[in-house]
């Protein structure tokens, strides 16, 4: 009988090597592709120097007033002069460490969710995430900690966008999960309440919700109670976000095979043990890309707060642009700055989300 | 909690009487009667759609039924959540598609039940888990995730996961149907070993070699009812019913 002879593994043949091969494959693989490549190069060759010239070579970097903008390029002095307001609004300068401290806490909680030892990571990070909004409010407002009270009228700038988005997402997350569970419930009352809630907040423009929060909501409060405008807007963001996220979670629930429920039942787990230990982690894993998309959407939607006069970063920018000492027309620099700040934050969130996805991906063989 | 019916032998761990089940208007289980003694090994076979999986899924109440009674370990299965969870702890189940929890390591899959349901300390649960992983011969895979294991290994982990709960009864729902031929044997070996130790087992399977080797009784189902039941030798060599003969000729004929 013949013996089985395994053939030794060979490395895969490399078809293309080197820079020219890469160029041929990616940029000049056909005549139309070559035409497109050459036109793009031509456009870049024409515009890039102009852009660089405007942004750097002919730009103004030094100075503190409008008078410093002497060269014809961008006037970054404008951004520089207003940077405090863009980031912190009108928060008192001597108290600004409180905003920075809150930001540091936010970053620390994010970092802790990745770096803590696995045995305590889940409990510790969930606890710190849920505590974060309360601690943040306590630090920023100050009255619970015996610090000088900083009224919410003074909060503003890009940090307000960040805080509003973060605080809404953290609170909305568990709620949206409950709404999604409710929508799948077999109990008709719970199911219909969930469906009505979700469909209402998904079917109404967020702008009208903001107006409702700022103008109509106070009409429902008892006479004399005055709920802070930011808290009302916060509630609106939470409801809006949890309506959207509930649908994201519902998609995730549908992706978990029924065998997972059956296996959890068959070892005798209770309903909540089954949901929290078996189903939820898998739901979050499959929903991660959509969760991120919803986060980013909400974060960018915080700029709509300017409509109801909350001095978030775009509102602050408009105040700066209409300031009588800065009438030199710096809208381009200003909006470019806002673009970059938002793009930078959203891009970091994507990078972070991709890391989480990789961490949760246990399907691949190693 | 109600006592077993008076007619039942005290040794009967499962007593099914006149069980009927409908999916909507479709009558899937028709007058099922079955008694299983402690330590008995029963193989259920039959064509697909005959209700064999549904029958064993009724035993740990993964399926509800509309008529009849079902007593497991002296506990009547009625619509009482407490009872159901108690029974589920005593009845282990192995599924066709393994249904391991993909986000947990093998060890975590095994310790989940002991820790959360039986409230055992983590160290003790891990000790039990490792004991059963050794029994199914894959202790070295403890820290991997289910997706990194072969189908046969996953099914052995699934068996170990059930055993960690120290069940009185094991239900197997076509445990080898989703496996490659070379992996079927490693799973069957574990099941044979379990049978030899005296575990009460109900297996829905088409592995007739397994049935001949370990079963005390073979049950043939078709169209939602029990057509024939007999000890394996008689069942295979001398089937009484035409339908059984036809089925056996089809699955043994090649």
Boltz contact constraints between the chains, C-beta under 6 A:
constraints:
  - contact:
      token1: [A, 259]
      token2: [B, 95]
      max_distance: 6.0
  - contact:
      token1: [A, 259]
      token2: [B, 97]
      max_distance: 6.0
  - contact:
      token1: [A, 259]
      token2: [B, 99]
      max_distance: 6.0
  - contact:
      token1: [A, 262]
      token2: [B, 62]
      max_distance: 6.0
  - contact:
      token1: [A, 263]
      token2: [B, 99]
      max_distance: 6.0
  - contact:
      token1: [A, 266]
      token2: [B, 60]
      max_distance: 6.0
  - contact:
      token1: [A, 266]
      token2: [B, 88]
      max_distance: 6.0
  - contact:
      token1: [A, 266]
      token2: [B, 93]
      max_distance: 6.0
  - contact:
      token1: [A, 267]
      token2: [B, 113]
      max_distance: 6.0
  - contact:
      token1: [A, 267]
      token2: [B, 165]
      max_distance: 6.0
  - contact:
      token1: [A, 268]
      token2: [B, 85]
      max_distance: 6.0
  - contact:
      token1: [A, 268]
      token2: [B, 88]
      max_distance: 6.0
  - contact:
      token1: [A, 268]
      token2: [B, 89]
      max_distance: 6.0
  - contact:
      token1: [A, 268]
      token2: [B, 117]
      max_distance: 6.0
  - contact:
      token1: [A, 273]
      token2: [B, 116]
      max_distance: 6.0
  - contact:
      token1: [A, 278]
      token2: [B, 101]
      max_distance: 6.0
  - contact:
      token1: [A, 281]
      token2: [B, 103]
      max_distance: 6.0
  - contact:
      token1: [A, 282]
      token2: [B, 103]
      max_distance: 6.0
  - contact:
      token1: [A, 362]
      token2: [B, 102]
      max_distance: 6.0
  - contact:
      token1: [A, 362]
      token2: [B, 103]
      max_distance: 6.0
  - contact:
      token1: [A, 362]
      token2: [B, 145]
      max_distance: 6.0
  - contact:
      token1: [A, 362]
      token2: [B, 147]
      max_distance: 6.0
  - contact:
      token1: [A, 363]
      token2: [B, 147]
      max_distance: 6.0
  - contact:
      token1: [A, 365]
      token2: [B, 148]
      max_distance: 6.0
